[in-house]
């Protein structure tokens, strides 16, 4: 039996005697394979071509790598990597790869103590095969420096031939290279396992994790260890990307608007990759490149200035603005805003309002959002951005402000109006039924259930929009299920363990103060941040100024036409009364009043005396409660007080008929019962 070369025997004796004893039973077979591979390598180097005999001896992936190295002109006699980043540029190297290093830090700190004395070192490289971090056995670290297997060393296959790092980068697959399988003679005393690190955003290879050492540390389970470490790093990176993406959108949306719908918007994350783009078609046609999600547009460093960004971008790009998006004092990404003279779509509202077309296959009229006050314009702008970015939206506002109209607005600006639009009212469902409604159930999940599977609302909304109305009333125990579903983007039917992926634009609506509920332990804080990437606050009617006059005109024209009568004319006294009224029922209340006037008022002119008593003489109306026999609407009140007054007034008006009161208020009877109990109201009218 031929003995191994002296350098291999020396490394085994000096550093890996323990591994040698463990592998003694199979050492002869291992040495024989090494000898055969060495002979095959010599034959390949001499001839430069693979033969049938070589294919029987050498693994296919190794032989393919040798062929690539030969064609690239790599010297088979090299004894170390010929390329290394200058010491002065090491800081720049780590700065460029700071997210990758940070994601690997926990794994490296955990594994480093266990590698001491084993002869093994753990290596992290960037996408170019340049080492950015290395930990492990001190003696092997010293040996690694002799061949530039250290921070700054370049281990691309085209530089130093077949090796675990470079070949894994080239193939995109876990790779082990043992002893004389290395193409370069000077590193054939080593063994290594390299596993690519995959970016969750675009599935590209962004680095390699590698376990290296003297050839005697080679064990089959080394591959599993390195694969597990690579997956751990990928999970850390993916979680950071999700958090960063949410922060980018929140910060960009919250910035003062300095662009219009004709602008080209490109958002880059902290790695310089595109996470969102809009109106980029013309730039792509003009040859400025692609702006697909995941495209690496530039290398972005943590403390990069706007001037450096301008220098890094292609000089021909028609840049309008470059915004550094910061959160917590750190740069999270960049917003690039370009000129686009050819974009024709305009999403801004006008005094005529924004029309929302009927949903496909549903017999309904057009609806219109009317409003010019700045807060309404901001809410409309946020709705458009939510539709463009397809992110979770939380719509907040008092009862009657038109929350579902904004949900419809988002749905109407998605790719197709034929996509599903599903609404679930969380306040009307019991804790037992809401899980069934949202997630469905398998056949025979319950003893009394039918023998057929039932689709839940999430599955019915798959590919479209799911609206959770009154999400603030969802029982706390069900919030956990919802959070898990949104994080995993998949559901499990009740009584079934099959994972079902779902893709929905999630819109939550509530009239509650969610932030106050979080403080009081009635709503999960992590769920609030998950459902509210964009939070749309719809202002109450009393805060919308001249929008009141626009809405009066709009409802008057629409409802008069509906009932086939002449449009009403409101005199000065009625307009004054309208403007002084507090509008606890908001736009819905205004519409109902004008509808009653169109139906019941025979005169064409409406004066204050024709209006309900609470409007023309608000001080004369009392509202019963357990705490105060009478309450003026002109005192400063919070949202709950206003809502309780509106509910009590409606109950009184309907003389205790709760079905009619619920219909007038636009809520379900169970919700009305719950609010009566919560506010301590008189249900008898």
Buried (B, 14 or more C-beta within 10 A) or exposed (E): EEEBBEEBBEBBEEBBEEBBEEBEEEBEEBBEBBBBBBBBBEBBBEEEEBEEEBEEBBBEBBBBBBBBBBEEEBBBEBBBBBBBBEEEEBEEBBBBBBBBBEBBBEBBEEBBEEBEBBBBBBBBBBBBBBBBBBBBBEBBBEBBEEBBBBBBBBBBBBBBBBBBBBBBBBBEEBBBBBBBBBBBBBBBBBBBBBBBBBBBBBEBBBBBBBBBBBBBBBBEEBBEBBBEBBBBBBEBBBEBBEEBBBBBBBBBBEEEEEBEBBBBBBBBBBBBBBBBBBBBBBBEEEEBEEBEEBBBBBEBBEEBEEEEBEEBBEEEBEBBBBBBBEBEEEBBBBBBBBBBEEBEEEBEBEEEBBEBEBBEEEEEEEBBBBBBBEBBBBBBBBBBBBBBBBBBBBBBBBBBBBBBBBBBBBBBBBEEBEBBBBBBBBBBBEEEEBBBBBBBBBBEBEEEBEEEBBBBBBBBBBEBBBBBBBBBBBBEEBBEBBBEBBEEEBBBBBBBEEEBEBEBBBBBBBBBBBEBBBEEEBBBEEBBBBBBBBBBEBBBBBEBBEBBEBBBBBBBEBBBEEEEBEEBEBEEBBBEBBBBBBBBBBBBBBBBBBBBBBEEBEEEEBBBEBBBEBBBEBEEBBBBBEEEEEBBBEEEBEBBBBBBBBBBBBBBBBEEEBEBBBBBBBBBEBBBEBBBEEBEBBBEB
